[in-house]
Amino acid sequence: MVQRMSMIETSGLTKIYRSYRKQPGLLGAIKGLGRRSYDEVRAADDVSFSIEEGEFVGFLGRMARERPPC
């Protein structure tokens, strides 16, 4: 029996996106020049997988699931 090796392997992968939270109005824009507030969105949390040679894989996040088909 031939043992196949993984072509891609990951363990404990986490991806966090930070986006700037803009305050409303002119005063908020001026305050944002000095001190910025950020919102963090966790796109992937502790993801582990391995992909064998010849396998096709797709990774769909929350936004991809919510979009209607074209």
TAVENMO-V760768 format. One line per field, one symbol per residue. ss: DSSP state (2 for helix, 1 for strand, 0 for the rest). phi: phi as a letter, one per 20 degrees, with the letter a starting at -180 (. if undefined). burial: + if it has 16 or more other ideal C-beta (glycine too) atoms within 10 Angstrom, else -. A space follows every 50 residues. Layout:
ss->???
phi->???
burial->???
This chain:
ss->00000111111111111111100022222222220011111111111111 11000000000222220000
phi->.eeeefecbcbmfcccddcfeeefnffffffffecddcdddefbclecac cefnedcccdeffffeffff
burial->-------------------------------------------------- --------------------
